[in-house]
Amino acid sequence: LGFEKMERGSLASKYFDRANPMERHITEMGELTEIGPGPMAAQIFGNAGKEHMKKYGTKPEQFGKIAWKNHKHSVNNPYSQFRDEYTLEQIMKSPQVVEGVLTKLQCCPTSDGSGAAILASEQFVRRHGLEKQAVEIVGMEMASDPASTFADKSLMKIAGYDMTALTSQRLFAKSGYKPQDVQVVELHDCFSANELVTYEALGLCGEGKAGEFIDRGDNTYGGKFVVNPSGGLISKGHPLGATGLAQCAELCWQLRGLAEKRQVNGAKLALQHNLGLGGAVVVALYRLGFPGAAKAKL
């Protein structure tokens, strides 16, 4: 069980009688670029996006297309905080949060919400006749910031690129699967910039190729993967303590064929990515535990 009831407005430091877990990240970022007046999390991820733009020629509109996609996906999610569809122009012209890279409609909102999952042994599932709905955790890996987060002087790495890449590589190596075997993904799109750099960190596309990946539509229905069919954190919402379980729930519905209008056809292998600055990341793979059993009905 995970839940959160959040204060209105952007996240801010609350406890000044203890160390800030993001203090070193903020200090390192300040040595590489100017720290502005905006929300700190938005600046960390926005600056990662700016570095990607400088390094690979990524365009602001490509970040905007991610938000356009996620808002469009959320229209079909009855559990989404927002279900409004926007044009790309509306997204790009919404108020600036981080100049040149993030607008308001490319940022996750503060949210109230909850999520839950039941963990059971194979023996329990068989004993209670639950094979039709059982989803197997194929593998799950967790990591915190490696030394390169601070040593390599990279804004993308400060935002968690390396810990995501290392965790993803371990997961696929141990499971025997490849990123290309996945059909549906729920990843931590706290900001559109983080979704873009995470495509590469997870191995969904090559390094520096995320812009082309987006322009081809390989992150939505009809492309190579469907990323954030729920609407993601940007539109579904981001109640911090519930986000990971909300991602898990969406992927379970997809694998069971219960996602209705947002169903990804042929979803057999699902990838989850959840991240927090300070830092930690979890990446998981799911599949049906008993694929021979008939899929559950609503």
N, C-alpha and C positions, 0 to 999 in steps of 0.2 A: 504494500500500500504506500502510495506517495501522494502528498497534497501540499498546497500552498495557498495562502491568502496574502496578497501583496499590497503594499501601500501604492497610492497613485504616484505617477511620475517616474522618472528615470531612477535606476538603482544608484544609491549613494553610500558612502561609508557610514557605518552606524556605531561601531564600537571603538572608542579611542583609547581604551585602557589595555589594548592588546595589539600585537603586530598585525598589519594589514597583509593578507596572503598575496596580494597583488603588488606590494610595494616595490619589489625588485623589478617586476615586469614594467611598471610605470617609470621607474628610474632609468632602465635600459632604453625604453622607448624615447624618453626625454633626451637621451644622448644622441639619438639618431634623427629625431625630427622635433619640430616645435609642438608642444602640448597646448591645445586650444581650450576654449571655455566650455565645450560640449561635454556630454556624459562620457565618463572615462572608458567604459566598455565599448561604446560606439567608436571612440578614438582608436582604441587598440585594434579592433577588427577593421575599421575604416582605413587605418594606416597600413594594415596588411594588404588590403585591396590596392592602395596607392602604390605600394612596392611592386605588386603584380603588374600594374599598369606600366610602371617605369621599366620593369625588367622584360616584359613580354608584349607590350603594346596593347594590352587589354583596354577596351573602351568603356566609358561610363554606362552606355546603353546596354552593355552585356550584363552588368550588375543589375540594371533595371529590369532586364528580361527575366531574371531569376525571380524577382518580386512579382512581376506580372504573372508568371507561371504559378507561383504558390498561391496568390490570391485567386487565380482562376480555378485551381484545384480545390480550394476550400469551399467553393460554391456548392459542391456536392457532399460536404461533410457536415452532418447535423450536429456534431460535437464541436465545431469550430467556433472560436470567439467572434470572428468576422467572416461573413459570407458574401462580401461585396466584390464584384469584379471591376477591375480598372483597366483603362487603356495604358499602353506604355507611356504615352505622353502625360497622362495624369500622374503616373508614378514618378517620372522624371521631373515634373513641375511641382511636386509636393515640397513642403518646406525642407531646406537643407539642414542636415544634422552634422555631417562631416563634409566639408566643402569638396566638391569635385568627385565624390564617390558614393555618398549615402544620403538619400532623402528619407523623410519620415516613413513613407510607405515601403521602404526597404529595411525597416527595423522592427524587431518583435515588440509587442506591447507588454505592459505589466498585466498580469492575469491572475484570476482565481481558478483553481481547478484541482482535480484529483484523478488518480489512475490506480489500477490494481491488476495483479496477475496472480494466478494460483500455480505454485510449483509442486509437482508431484512426481513420484518415481514411476518407472515403467510398470512395476508390479501393481501400484495403486491404480493406474490407468486401466490396466487389463482387468483387475478385480471389479472395477465399477463400470466397465463397458464404455469407456470414454475414448476409444480409439478414433472415432470419427472426427473428434475435435482436437485431438492432442497435437500440439506443436512442439517439436524437438529443438532444444538449444544445441546446435551443431558445435558451436565453439564460442567462447567469449574471452576477450583479452582486455587488460587494463594497463595503463601506464601513466606516469607523471612526467613532468618536464625533464628531458635529458639535458646534459651539460650544454649541448649545442643551442638550446633555447636562448642562452645568455652569451655564449662564447662566439657565436657566428655573426653577430651584429646584423640580424635580419628581423624586420618587422613582422614578416609572416611567421617566423619561428617563435617570436614572442607571443603570437596569437595561437600557438599550439600546433603549427604545421608538422613539426618533426615527431611530436608524441603521437599524433594521429597516424602518420606514415609508418612509424615503427610498430604500432599496435596492429594496424591493418596487415602489414607484411607478416607478422607473427601469426595472426589469425588464419590467413589464407595458406600459409606454409603448413600449419598444423592440421587444418581441415582437409587439405587436398583439393580444395576448390581454387578458382581464379576469380578475380573481379568480374570478368566477362561472363561468368556463370550465373551472376545475379540478375534478377528481373526487376526487383522493387527495392527501394532504399528509403529509409527515414534518417535524415542526418540533421545535425545541429546548425540550422540556419538562423542563429540569433540575429544576424545581419546578412544581407545578400552577399557581401564580400566574403564572409566565412563560408557560405555554401560554395562559392566559386573556387576558393583555394582548396577546400576539402575534396572537391572532385578529383583533383590531382593527388592529394595526400592519400586518398583511399584507392587510387589506381584505376578509377573509372575512365580516366583519359590520361594522356601523356603529360609530362611536365611542360608547362607553358601553353598547353593546348585547350585550356578550359574555355576560352573565348570562342574558338571554333566549335567546340563541343556544344556550347549553348546555341550558337547560330544555326547549327544543324538540327536542333531540337532533340538531341540525344538524351535530354534530361526529363522528357515528358512522354505522354502517350504517343505511340508511333515511332519513338526513337529507341536507342539501345537500352535505356533504363527509364523507369518512372521514379523520379526523385521527389520525395515529400508529397505523395498523393493526398495526404491529410490536409495539406495547406501549409505544413511545416510550422515552425515557431513564429514565423512572420505573420501568418494569418490564423492558424489554429489557436495560437497563443503559447505563452511560455511561463506557466506557473512552475517555478523552479523545481520544487520537490516532486512534481508530478510528471515532468517532461519525459523522462526516460521510460516510465511505464506507459505513458500515452503513445510513445513511439512503438513500444512493444505491442500494445493493443492493436494499433493500426496494422502492423505487419502480420499479426495473428489473423485478423479479419481478412486480409488480402490472401493469405495462404489457404484459408478455409473457404474462400470464394464468397465471403459475406460482406464485401465492401460496396455492394450495390453500384451506383452510378460511377464511383471512382475505382471500380475493380480493374486491376491490371490483369489482362488476359495471360493465361499460362504462368502465373506466378508460382514458382516452385522453390526458389531460394531467395531469402530476404536478408538484407544487410541493415544493421542499425549502428548509428554513430552518435554518441552523446559526449559532450565536452564541458569542462568548466575551467575558467582561468584560475591560475594559482598553484598548480594546475593538475588536472586529471582528465583522462579520456577513457571511454569504454567503447569497444567495437564488438559486435556480435553477429552471428549468422544463425538463421532459423530456417527450418523446413518442416513439412508435415511429418509427424512421428510414425504414422502408419499410412503411407500414401495409397496403399491398396484398398483402404476402407473408403466407403462413400463419404463425400463431403457433407458436413452438417447442414441442416436446413434451419432457416430462421423460425 
